Structures are given as C-alpha cells and as structure tokens.
Amino acid sequence: MQRPIVLATVIGTGLFAIAVFAQQTPAPSPAPAGIRFPPMEKVEKLSDNLYLIAGAGGNSAVQVRSDGVLLVDTKIPGNGQDLLKLIKTVTDKPVTHIINTHTHFDHAGSNSEFPASVEIVTQENTKTNMEKMDAFKSDTGKVGLPDKTFKDRLTLFNGKDAVDLYHFGPAHTNGDTYVVFRNARVMHAGDTFAQKGQPFVDANNGGSGVAFPDTLAKTAAGVKQVDRVITGHSTVMSWQEFVDYGEFHRLYVAHARASLAAGKTPEQALAELKLPEKFRDYNLSPGRTGNGNFGTIYAELQK
C-alpha cells in the first residue's frame, strides 16, 4: 500500500470528536468549533524504550524496538511530520508500525502522512468505521486505512518488544483497542479511559453506554501485569485508577436504569447522581447534550 506524505482530508459526517469534556457533537472538520487541543511540546519517557507524546489530539505512545518504532495513534490531521521530528529526538530508527486505538480523527487523523512502509493495525470494526469516513474515501485518504486487523487479540513482535492488542467489546466505539506493552507493564486505553469523568459514547460508530462497564470489567479481568495506563487525553494513571473507572461506569449505568424506571428525565438523572467520595474529582459536566451520557443510555435501554 502506498502511503505518501499528504495532509489527511477533512473528517466526514458521522465521526465524533473527543475533547476536554465528555459529550461533543459530530465533527465536520479537523478543527471543529469549540474543540481545541494543546500543541505537542515534548517527549515524556515512561520506560527504557517507551515514550508518551501528548497534545494535538489523543495521547500517542512511542515504542522503540531493535528494528524500528511502533506509534500508537497519530493525532489530528497535519501532525505526521511534527510527530516524526519528536520521535527523532529519542531515536533515528524508522516508524514501522502504527496502531490506531479507534477511528476518531484525533487518534487516526495523520495516518496518511507516514511513509508507505508503515503498517497500520486496528481492530476489525475500526477498519469498517474508517472506511465509512469521508477522510478515507479519496485516493489519498485510502492510503491511511489499516493494512492489518484483528478480532479479539493479536500479539506483535517478540521477547521484550512484545505488544498485545485486545478488544473486549463495545464501549467508546465498537472497535476500541487496548495496547499492552508487556515489558514496560503499561497499557494504552485510548478513549475508553480518556479522562476521569463521563466519556463520549459514539453510537454512530457502535459505541455503547450500557456495555461500557462490562467492557471495562472484562479488560480489568483479562489484562495482567500492568501497572500504569496511558489515557486517551489525560495524564498517565495507575492500574487501580483504571479499575476504579470501571466501577464508576457500573454505578453510572445502574443509576440510569433506576432513574429511567422512576420516570426521571436524563437531565434529572445527571443532577441527582450521587457517587462515592473517591470519585469527587471526576468531570460530570453535562456537555452539549445537557445530560451527559444519560440520554444515550436511556435510548439504549428503551430499544
């Protein structure tokens, strides 16, 4: 597959953006109104061969191997060359693989700006979602589509460079990938754990607010020997914070069920949400919908 250096095209209808707040509206362009990302400024070292690059979209992970570089998530369109410049501050090895944690423009937007030799890997549903997007329908856009997919699990590389990819079901989208760097004991969670607070549930791309807590619970049970978690947009957090995030979702959906049964509106459900003290710093902004995820969850429960 040829992947020349090009600026990724505008992300089409049906793609939803992730920003500081949980609920957002469909993104008509690479820089939708009201969505602002801080710039990329530095490379943060997480372990001997694993680095984090924040800003300009979702958090990117960089693993330096003996024969090349693995990049997780390519940020918003137009950042391919800046990513390469930052990567070159820690290694002269070429980027050989890209993993997209999911379909959204702030995580896959610069795919097409990398050399043709780079292999792009995603969960199979993410490839299907990307193929529906206007950004990947043009001749130049198509070269940013995945070259390899997996269903439930895939391991890349061997020995200390081994990276495990997992998919445990719908949550943020229906193609969310968890990327586990075995030797570093670090997991990239993408936007299934974007920040401490209500996530964005992209129903148009198969996301499910109802299934979210079950998917997080399956991840917590199925992934072993991880100490730290790279979030989609916030800081690196502990494994326990990820586990707690799953509990937050379980309580959230349980409250939605009870509120719906009591005849409460989604707005009332959000206003009346009571959580344990350990969730006091969670972002419970109502977002642009005015009801957080309760409207989305109500719609699922009423099907």
Secondary structure as a PSIPRED ss2 file (coil, helix, strand):
# PSIPRED VFORMAT (PSIPRED V4.0)

   1 M C   1.000  0.000  0.000
   2 Q C   1.000  0.000  0.000
   3 R C   1.000  0.000  0.000
   4 P C   1.000  0.000  0.000
   5 I C   1.000  0.000  0.000
   6 V C   1.000  0.000  0.000
   7 L C   1.000  0.000  0.000
   8 A C   1.000  0.000  0.000
   9 T C   1.000  0.000  0.000
  10 V C   1.000  0.000  0.000
  11 I C   1.000  0.000  0.000
  12 G C   1.000  0.000  0.000
  13 T C   1.000  0.000  0.000
  14 G C   1.000  0.000  0.000
  15 L C   1.000  0.000  0.000
  16 F E   0.000  0.000  1.000
  17 A C   1.000  0.000  0.000
  18 I C   1.000  0.000  0.000
  19 A C   1.000  0.000  0.000
  20 V C   1.000  0.000  0.000
  21 F C   1.000  0.000  0.000
  22 A C   1.000  0.000  0.000
  23 Q C   1.000  0.000  0.000
  24 Q C   1.000  0.000  0.000
  25 T C   1.000  0.000  0.000
  26 P E   0.000  0.000  1.000
  27 A C   1.000  0.000  0.000
  28 P C   1.000  0.000  0.000
  29 S C   1.000  0.000  0.000
  30 P C   1.000  0.000  0.000
  31 A C   1.000  0.000  0.000
  32 P C   1.000  0.000  0.000
  33 A C   1.000  0.000  0.000
  34 G C   1.000  0.000  0.000
  35 I C   1.000  0.000  0.000
  36 R C   1.000  0.000  0.000
  37 F C   1.000  0.000  0.000
  38 P C   1.000  0.000  0.000
  39 P C   1.000  0.000  0.000
  40 M C   1.000  0.000  0.000
  41 E C   1.000  0.000  0.000
  42 K C   1.000  0.000  0.000
  43 V C   1.000  0.000  0.000
  44 E E   0.000  0.000  1.000
  45 K E   0.000  0.000  1.000
  46 L C   1.000  0.000  0.000
  47 S C   1.000  0.000  0.000
  48 D C   1.000  0.000  0.000
  49 N C   1.000  0.000  0.000
  50 L E   0.000  0.000  1.000
  51 Y E   0.000  0.000  1.000
  52 L E   0.000  0.000  1.000
  53 I E   0.000  0.000  1.000
  54 A C   1.000  0.000  0.000
  55 G C   1.000  0.000  0.000
  56 A C   1.000  0.000  0.000
  57 G C   1.000  0.000  0.000
  58 G C   1.000  0.000  0.000
  59 N C   1.000  0.000  0.000
  60 S E   0.000  0.000  1.000
  61 A E   0.000  0.000  1.000
  62 V E   0.000  0.000  1.000
  63 Q E   0.000  0.000  1.000
  64 V E   0.000  0.000  1.000
  65 R C   1.000  0.000  0.000
  66 S C   1.000  0.000  0.000
  67 D C   1.000  0.000  0.000
  68 G C   1.000  0.000  0.000
  69 V E   0.000  0.000  1.000
  70 L E   0.000  0.000  1.000
  71 L E   0.000  0.000  1.000
  72 V E   0.000  0.000  1.000
  73 D C   1.000  0.000  0.000
  74 T C   1.000  0.000  0.000
  75 K C   1.000  0.000  0.000
  76 I C   1.000  0.000  0.000
  77 P C   1.000  0.000  0.000
  78 G C   1.000  0.000  0.000
  79 N C   1.000  0.000  0.000
  80 G H   0.000  1.000  0.000
  81 Q H   0.000  1.000  0.000
  82 D H   0.000  1.000  0.000
  83 L H   0.000  1.000  0.000
  84 L H   0.000  1.000  0.000
  85 K H   0.000  1.000  0.000
  86 L H   0.000  1.000  0.000
  87 I H   0.000  1.000  0.000
  88 K C   1.000  0.000  0.000
  89 T C   1.000  0.000  0.000
  90 V C   1.000  0.000  0.000
  91 T C   1.000  0.000  0.000
  92 D C   1.000  0.000  0.000
  93 K C   1.000  0.000  0.000
  94 P C   1.000  0.000  0.000
  95 V E   0.000  0.000  1.000
  96 T E   0.000  0.000  1.000
  97 H E   0.000  0.000  1.000
  98 I E   0.000  0.000  1.000
  99 I E   0.000  0.000  1.000
 100 N C   1.000  0.000  0.000
 101 T C   1.000  0.000  0.000
 102 H C   1.000  0.000  0.000
 103 T C   1.000  0.000  0.000
 104 H C   1.000  0.000  0.000
 105 F H   0.000  1.000  0.000
 106 D H   0.000  1.000  0.000
 107 H H   0.000  1.000  0.000
 108 A H   0.000  1.000  0.000
 109 G C   1.000  0.000  0.000
 110 S C   1.000  0.000  0.000
 111 N H   0.000  1.000  0.000
 112 S H   0.000  1.000  0.000
 113 E H   0.000  1.000  0.000
 114 F C   1.000  0.000  0.000
 115 P C   1.000  0.000  0.000
 116 A C   1.000  0.000  0.000
 117 S C   1.000  0.000  0.000
 118 V C   1.000  0.000  0.000
 119 E E   0.000  0.000  1.000
 120 I E   0.000  0.000  1.000
 121 V E   0.000  0.000  1.000
 122 T E   0.000  0.000  1.000
 123 Q E   0.000  0.000  1.000
 124 E H   0.000  1.000  0.000
 125 N H   0.000  1.000  0.000
 126 T H   0.000  1.000  0.000
 127 K H   0.000  1.000  0.000
 128 T H   0.000  1.000  0.000
 129 N H   0.000  1.000  0.000
 130 M H   0.000  1.000  0.000
 131 E H   0.000  1.000  0.000
 132 K H   0.000  1.000  0.000
 133 M C   1.000  0.000  0.000
 134 D H   0.000  1.000  0.000
 135 A H   0.000  1.000  0.000
 136 F H   0.000  1.000  0.000
 137 K C   1.000  0.000  0.000
 138 S C   1.000  0.000  0.000
 139 D H   0.000  1.000  0.000
 140 T H   0.000  1.000  0.000
 141 G H   0.000  1.000  0.000
 142 K H   0.000  1.000  0.000
 143 V C   1.000  0.000  0.000
 144 G C   1.000  0.000  0.000
 145 L C   1.000  0.000  0.000
 146 P C   1.000  0.000  0.000
 147 D C   1.000  0.000  0.000
 148 K E   0.000  0.000  1.000
 149 T E   0.000  0.000  1.000
 150 F E   0.000  0.000  1.000
 151 K C   1.000  0.000  0.000
 152 D C   1.000  0.000  0.000
 153 R E   0.000  0.000  1.000
 154 L E   0.000  0.000  1.000
 155 T E   0.000  0.000  1.000
 156 L E   0.000  0.000  1.000
 157 F C   1.000  0.000  0.000
 158 N C   1.000  0.000  0.000
 159 G H   0.000  1.000  0.000
 160 K H   0.000  1.000  0.000
 161 D H   0.000  1.000  0.000
 162 A C   1.000  0.000  0.000
 163 V E   0.000  0.000  1.000
 164 D E   0.000  0.000  1.000
 165 L E   0.000  0.000  1.000
 166 Y E   0.000  0.000  1.000
 167 H C   1.000  0.000  0.000
 168 F C   1.000  0.000  0.000
 169 G C   1.000  0.000  0.000
 170 P C   1.000  0.000  0.000
 171 A C   1.000  0.000  0.000
 172 H C   1.000  0.000  0.000
 173 T C   1.000  0.000  0.000
 174 N C   1.000  0.000  0.000
 175 G C   1.000  0.000  0.000
 176 D C   1.000  0.000  0.000
 177 T C   1.000  0.000  0.000
 178 Y E   0.000  0.000  1.000
 179 V E   0.000  0.000  1.000
 180 V E   0.000  0.000  1.000
 181 F E   0.000  0.000  1.000
 182 R C   1.000  0.000  0.000
 183 N C   1.000  0.000  0.000
 184 A C   1.000  0.000  0.000
 185 R C   1.000  0.000  0.000
 186 V E   0.000  0.000  1.000
 187 M E   0.000  0.000  1.000
 188 H E   0.000  0.000  1.000
 189 A C   1.000  0.000  0.000
 190 G H   0.000  1.000  0.000
 191 D H   0.000  1.000  0.000
 192 T H   0.000  1.000  0.000
 193 F H   0.000  1.000  0.000
 194 A C   1.000  0.000  0.000
 195 Q C   1.000  0.000  0.000
 196 K C   1.000  0.000  0.000
 197 G E   0.000  0.000  1.000
 198 Q C   1.000  0.000  0.000
 199 P C   1.000  0.000  0.000
 200 F C   1.000  0.000  0.000
 201 V C   1.000  0.000  0.000
 202 D C   1.000  0.000  0.000
 203 A H   0.000  1.000  0.000
 204 N H   0.000  1.000  0.000
 205 N H   0.000  1.000  0.000
 206 G C   1.000  0.000  0.000
 207 G C   1.000  0.000  0.000
 208 S C   1.000  0.000  0.000
 209 G C   1.000  0.000  0.000
 210 V C   1.000  0.000  0.000
 211 A C   1.000  0.000  0.000
 212 F H   0.000  1.000  0.000
 213 P H   0.000  1.000  0.000
 214 D H   0.000  1.000  0.000
 215 T H   0.000  1.000  0.000
 216 L H   0.000  1.000  0.000
 217 A H   0.000  1.000  0.000
 218 K H   0.000  1.000  0.000
 219 T H   0.000  1.000  0.000
 220 A H   0.000  1.000  0.000
 221 A H   0.000  1.000  0.000
 222 G H   0.000  1.000  0.000
 223 V C   1.000  0.000  0.000
 224 K C   1.000  0.000  0.000
 225 Q C   1.000  0.000  0.000
 226 V C   1.000  0.000  0.000
 227 D C   1.000  0.000  0.000
 228 R E   0.000  0.000  1.000
 229 V E   0.000  0.000  1.000
 230 I E   0.000  0.000  1.000
 231 T C   1.000  0.000  0.000
 232 G C   1.000  0.000  0.000
 233 H C   1.000  0.000  0.000
 234 S C   1.000  0.000  0.000
 235 T C   1.000  0.000  0.000
 236 V E   0.000  0.000  1.000
 237 M E   0.000  0.000  1.000
 238 S E   0.000  0.000  1.000
 239 W H   0.000  1.000  0.000
 240 Q H   0.000  1.000  0.000
 241 E H   0.000  1.000  0.000
 242 F H   0.000  1.000  0.000
 243 V H   0.000  1.000  0.000
 244 D H   0.000  1.000  0.000
 245 Y H   0.000  1.000  0.000
 246 G H   0.000  1.000  0.000
 247 E H   0.000  1.000  0.000
 248 F H   0.000  1.000  0.000
 249 H H   0.000  1.000  0.000
 250 R H   0.000  1.000  0.000
 251 L H   0.000  1.000  0.000
 252 Y H   0.000  1.000  0.000
 253 V H   0.000  1.000  0.000
 254 A H   0.000  1.000  0.000
 255 H H   0.000  1.000  0.000
 256 A H   0.000  1.000  0.000
 257 R H   0.000  1.000  0.000
 258 A H   0.000  1.000  0.000
 259 S H   0.000  1.000  0.000
 260 L H   0.000  1.000  0.000
 261 A H   0.000  1.000  0.000
 262 A C   1.000  0.000  0.000
 263 G C   1.000  0.000  0.000
 264 K C   1.000  0.000  0.000
 265 T C   1.000  0.000  0.000
 266 P H   0.000  1.000  0.000
 267 E H   0.000  1.000  0.000
 268 Q H   0.000  1.000  0.000
 269 A H   0.000  1.000  0.000
 270 L H   0.000  1.000  0.000
 271 A H   0.000  1.000  0.000
 272 E C   1.000  0.000  0.000
 273 L C   1.000  0.000  0.000
 274 K C   1.000  0.000  0.000
 275 L C   1.000  0.000  0.000
 276 P C   1.000  0.000  0.000
 277 E H   0.000  1.000  0.000
 278 K H   0.000  1.000  0.000
 279 F H   0.000  1.000  0.000
 280 R C   1.000  0.000  0.000
 281 D C   1.000  0.000  0.000
 282 Y C   1.000  0.000  0.000
 283 N E   0.000  0.000  1.000
 284 L C   1.000  0.000  0.000
 285 S C   1.000  0.000  0.000
 286 P C   1.000  0.000  0.000
 287 G C   1.000  0.000  0.000
 288 R C   1.000  0.000  0.000
 289 T C   1.000  0.000  0.000
 290 G C   1.000  0.000  0.000
 291 N C   1.000  0.000  0.000
 292 G C   1.000  0.000  0.000
 293 N C   1.000  0.000  0.000
 294 F H   0.000  1.000  0.000
 295 G H   0.000  1.000  0.000
 296 T H   0.000  1.000  0.000
 297 I H   0.000  1.000  0.000
 298 Y H   0.000  1.000  0.000
 299 A H   0.000  1.000  0.000
 300 E H   0.000  1.000  0.000
 301 L H   0.000  1.000  0.000
 302 Q C   1.000  0.000  0.000
 303 K C   1.000  0.000  0.000
